[in-house]
């Protein structure tokens, strides 16, 4: 674990402007969002099925293409 010193005025402004109840929650959420936003999508991430797909769409992923011999 690492310790970071943040100016009280800065972290208090962040907590006031957000829905976080503690400075710790604010810092963890902000850093997590930053990582999600700036991390490249891996091949494994692309391989996951979208939960919003209809059953027919999922079934079609496993059908053989009749145009390929």
Secondary structure, DSSP 8 states (H G I E B T S, - for coil): -------HHHHHHHHHHSS-SSHHHHHHHHHHHHHHHHS---HHHHHS--TT--HHHHHHHTS--TT--
